[in-house]
Amino acid sequence: MLGVKAGSRILRSDYLGLLVVLLLLFLVFGTLSERFFTVRTFTTVANQVPDLAVVAVGMTFVLIAGGIDLSVGSVLLIYAAFLGVGLSVWDLSFGSAAGMALLAGLFCGLLNGVVSVSFSVPSFIVTLGMLEIARGASYLVTGSRTAYIGAAIEPVGAPLPGLGLSPAFLAAVALVIAGQIALTRTVFGRYAVAIGTNEEAVRLSGIDPRPTRIAVFALAGLSSGLGGVFHAGRLAAADPNAAVGLELSAIAAVVLGGTSLMGGRGSVVRSFFGVLVIAVLQSGLAQIGASEPAKRVVTGAVIVAAVIADSYRSSRLRERD
């Protein structure tokens, strides 16, 4: 009981810590750039996060179940490529092209899960291979050229009149809420947490962990497919050279949100807060004139800091148990 109460206090402190980090970032960049504290900056940041936010939802479930998915950035890109080519070259309707992208995402996620679980191959290796496959496939689908979509996809990422927020952002927030409910209120979510905590204990209790482990990768693929739709909507195009490093940003955001790299602990809502931290950080760096290499250095430092924080949280929970 004491361990549970201590764990609850630590989880509450994670929310508070994320809010403090966001506040500090606002203060720092607001001081360094007079244009940062504007409604336009806030709405721009919000409208840039839907693709990363939905990818982070799937990544949260994968990490909680004790896996990792390095393919989400490249897989998102191939979905955007299918969507772009479907709309601009094959003359498909938006619904048909988006459905094709989502099905492609689901297939890639299932393939990651099935190969990893059926052949006992570490998910790190399987998804690393998928990263290369998907990146190469996106070049093949687009002919190594940017597929400009235009008006057929722009409404997805365009701010709504009078609100300033895009339909993609509102949909991403809805998915975050649905993901949190699935994690905390469903059997699937409880199984994912239990498998990440102690898979052998789950197996000995008579529950086969393989379907759940495959399902979390399928969910990651599906969320990446939706992220591809949002990504194409924001750019009004499918660029095969885009989304480089998105998988690292997703992992950084999820771990910043308190999801353990060791599995068994996490929160979809806190992952969303982690996404906001990454987005505000990148937007602030852009406004003060930081170069792209500098942004990558900072993102890498954030990942290292997040891993150190995760190790610290885990040690505190073990000490209280």
C-alpha positions in Angstrom: 0.0 0.0 0.0 2.8 2.4 0.9 4.5 1.6 -2.5 1.2 2.4 -4.3 0.8 5.7 -2.5 4.5 6.6 -3.2 4.0 5.7 -6.8 1.0 7.9 -7.0 2.9 10.8 -5.5 5.7 10.3 -8.0 3.2 10.2 -10.9 1.6 13.5 -9.7 5.0 15.0 -9.5 5.6 14.0 -13.1 2.6 16.2 -14.2 3.9 19.1 -12.1 7.4 18.7 -13.4 6.2 18.8 -17.0 4.2 21.9 -16.4 7.2 23.6 -14.7 9.4 22.6 -17.7 6.8 24.1 -20.1 6.6 27.3 -18.0 10.4 27.6 -17.9 10.6 27.2 -21.7 8.0 29.9 -22.2 9.9 32.3 -19.9 13.3 31.6 -21.5 12.2 32.0 -25.1 9.8 34.8 -24.2 12.9 36.7 -22.9 15.1 35.8 -25.8 12.5 36.6 -28.5 9.9 39.4 -28.3 7.7 37.5 -30.9 7.4 34.4 -28.8 4.6 35.4 -26.4 2.0 35.8 -29.1 -1.3 34.0 -29.9 0.1 33.2 -33.3 3.1 31.4 -31.8 0.9 29.3 -29.6 -1.5 28.4 -32.4 1.4 27.6 -34.7 3.0 25.3 -32.1 -0.4 23.6 -31.6 -1.0 23.1 -35.3 2.5 21.6 -35.8 2.2 18.8 -33.2 -0.7 16.5 -34.4 1.5 14.1 -36.4 4.0 13.8 -33.5 1.2 13.6 -30.9 -0.6 10.6 -32.5 2.7 8.8 -33.2 3.5 9.3 -29.5 0.2 7.6 -28.5 1.2 4.4 -30.3 4.8 4.7 -29.0 3.5 5.0 -25.4 1.7 1.6 -25.7 4.8 -0.1 -27.3 7.1 1.2 -24.6 4.7 0.3 -21.8 4.5 -3.3 -23.1 8.3 -3.5 -23.0 9.1 -2.9 -26.7 10.4 -0.1 -28.9 9.5 1.1 -32.4 12.2 2.9 -34.3 10.3 2.7 -37.6 7.5 5.2 -36.8 9.1 8.2 -38.6 9.8 6.4 -41.9 6.5 4.5 -41.7 4.6 7.7 -41.2 6.4 9.0 -44.3 5.3 6.1 -46.5 1.7 6.6 -45.4 2.0 10.3 -46.4 3.5 9.1 -49.7 0.7 6.8 -50.4 -1.8 9.5 -49.6 0.0 12.1 -51.7 0.3 9.9 -54.8 -3.2 8.5 -54.3 -4.7 12.0 -54.4 -2.4 13.7 -56.9 -1.5 10.9 -59.3 -4.1 8.1 -59.0 -7.0 10.6 -58.6 -8.5 8.8 -55.6 -11.0 10.5 -53.2 -9.6 11.7 -49.9 -11.4 9.0 -48.0 -10.0 6.2 -50.2 -6.5 7.6 -50.1 -6.6 8.1 -46.3 -8.0 4.7 -45.8 -5.3 3.2 -47.9 -2.7 5.0 -45.8 -4.2 3.8 -42.6 -4.4 0.2 -43.8 -0.7 0.4 -44.9 0.1 1.6 -41.4 -1.8 -1.2 -39.8 0.0 -3.7 -42.0 3.5 -2.4 -41.2 2.7 -2.4 -37.5 1.3 -5.9 -37.6 4.4 -7.0 -39.5 6.7 -5.5 -36.8 4.7 -7.2 -34.1 4.4 -10.6 -35.8 8.1 -10.9 -36.7 9.3 -9.7 -33.3 6.9 -12.0 -31.3 6.8 -15.1 -33.5 10.6 -15.3 -34.0 11.7 -13.8 -30.7 13.6 -11.1 -32.4 14.2 -7.9 -30.4 11.8 -5.2 -31.5 14.8 -2.8 -31.7 16.2 -4.9 -34.6 12.9 -5.6 -36.4 11.8 -1.9 -36.4 15.2 -0.7 -37.4 14.9 -2.9 -40.5 11.4 -1.6 -41.1 12.8 2.0 -40.8 15.0 1.3 -43.8 12.3 -0.6 -45.7 9.7 2.2 -45.3 12.1 5.0 -46.1 13.2 3.3 -49.3 9.6 2.4 -50.2 8.6 6.1 -49.8 11.2 7.1 -52.4 9.9 4.4 -54.7 6.2 5.4 -54.3 7.0 9.1 -55.0 9.7 8.5 -57.5 12.0 10.4 -55.1 10.1 13.6 -55.8 7.8 15.6 -53.6 4.1 14.9 -54.3 2.2 18.2 -54.1 -1.4 17.6 -53.0 -2.8 21.1 -52.4 -6.4 21.8 -51.8 -7.4 18.1 -51.4 -5.5 17.9 -48.1 -5.1 21.4 -46.9 -8.3 21.6 -44.8 -6.9 18.9 -42.5 -4.0 21.1 -41.3 -5.5 24.6 -41.9 -6.7 26.6 -38.8 -10.4 26.8 -38.3 -11.8 30.3 -38.7 -12.3 32.0 -35.3 -10.5 29.2 -33.4 -7.0 29.2 -34.8 -6.6 25.5 -34.3 -6.6 22.9 -37.0 -8.9 19.8 -37.3 -5.8 17.7 -37.1 -4.9 19.2 -33.6 -8.5 18.6 -32.3 -8.4 15.0 -33.7 -5.0 14.4 -32.0 -6.3 15.7 -28.7 -9.3 13.4 -29.0 -7.0 10.4 -29.8 -4.9 11.2 -26.8 -8.0 11.1 -24.5 -9.1 7.9 -26.1 -5.7 6.4 -25.7 -5.6 7.3 -22.0 -9.0 5.7 -21.5 -7.8 2.5 -23.3 -4.7 2.4 -21.2 -6.4 2.9 -17.8 -9.9 1.5 -18.3 -9.7 -1.5 -20.6 -8.4 -5.1 -20.3 -6.0 -4.4 -23.3 -4.4 -1.5 -21.4 -4.0 -3.5 -18.2 -2.5 -6.4 -20.1 0.0 -4.1 -21.8 1.1 -2.7 -18.4 1.3 -6.2 -16.9 3.4 -7.5 -19.8 5.8 -4.6 -19.5 6.1 -5.1 -15.7 6.6 -8.9 -15.7 5.8 -10.9 -18.9 6.8 -14.2 -17.3 4.3 -13.6 -14.5 1.6 -12.9 -17.0 2.4 -16.1 -18.9 2.3 -18.2 -15.6 -1.1 -16.7 -14.7 -2.5 -18.3 -17.9 -2.6 -15.3 -20.2 -0.9 -15.5 -23.5 1.1 -12.2 -23.9 1.7 -12.6 -27.7 -1.6 -11.1 -29.0 -1.2 -8.0 -26.8 2.4 -7.5 -27.8 1.4 -7.8 -31.5 -1.5 -5.5 -30.9 0.6 -2.6 -29.5 2.8 -2.7 -32.6 -0.3 -2.7 -34.8 -1.6 0.3 -32.8 1.7 2.1 -33.3 1.5 1.4 -37.1 -2.1 2.7 -37.2 -1.3 5.8 -35.3 1.7 6.4 -37.6 -0.7 6.1 -40.5 -2.9 8.8 -39.1 0.2 10.8 -38.3 1.1 10.5 -42.0 -2.3 12.0 -42.9 -1.8 14.9 -40.5 1.8 15.4 -41.7 0.7 15.6 -45.4 -2.1 18.0 -44.3 0.3 20.3 -42.6 2.7 20.4 -45.6 0.0 20.1 -48.3 2.5 17.6 -49.8 4.2 14.3 -49.4 8.0 14.9 -49.2 10.1 11.7 -49.1 12.9 13.6 -47.4 10.7 14.8 -44.5 10.2 13.3 -41.0 13.9 12.5 -40.5 14.4 11.9 -36.8 10.7 11.9 -35.9 11.1 8.5 -34.2 13.7 10.0 -31.8 11.4 13.0 -31.1 8.5 10.6 -30.3 10.7 8.5 -28.0 12.0 11.7 -26.3 8.5 13.0 -25.8 7.1 9.8 -24.4 10.0 9.2 -22.0 9.8 12.9 -21.0 6.2 12.2 -20.2 7.2 9.5 -17.7 6.8 6.3 -19.7 9.6 3.9 -18.7 11.9 2.5 -21.3 11.9 -0.6 -19.2 8.2 -1.0 -19.6 5.3 -1.3 -17.2 4.7 2.4 -16.5 3.4 5.3 -18.6 0.6 7.7 -19.5 -0.7 8.8 -22.8 -1.7 12.2 -21.5 1.8 12.8 -20.1 3.3 11.8 -23.4 1.2 14.5 -25.0 2.7 17.0 -22.5 6.1 15.6 -23.6 5.2 16.4 -27.2 4.3 19.9 -26.2 7.7 20.3 -24.5 9.5 19.1 -27.7 7.4 21.4 -29.9 7.9 24.5 -27.8 11.6 23.8 -27.6 11.9 23.4 -31.3 9.7 26.5 -32.1 11.7 28.6 -29.6 15.0 27.5 -31.0 13.8 28.4 -34.5 12.7 31.9 -33.3 16.0 32.7 -31.8 17.8 31.6 -35.0 19.2 28.3 -34.0 20.4 26.1 -36.9 19.1 22.7 -37.7 22.2 20.9 -36.4 21.8 22.9 -33.2 18.2 21.7 -32.9 19.3 18.1 -33.3 22.0 18.5 -30.6 19.4 19.9 -28.2 16.9 17.1 -29.1 19.6 14.5 -28.4 20.4 16.2 -25.1 16.7 16.1 -24.2 16.6 12.3 -24.9 19.7 11.7 -22.7 18.1 13.8 -19.9 14.8 12.0 -20.3 16.6 8.6 -19.9 18.4 9.8 -16.8 15.1 11.0 -15.3 13.5 7.7 -16.1 16.2 5.8 -14.4 15.8 8.1 -11.4 12.1 7.6 -11.2 12.5 3.8 -11.5 15.0 3.7 -8.6 12.7 5.8 -6.4 9.8 3.5 -7.1 11.9 0.4 -6.3 13.1 2.0 -3.0 9.5 2.7 -1.9 8.2 -0.8 -2.8 
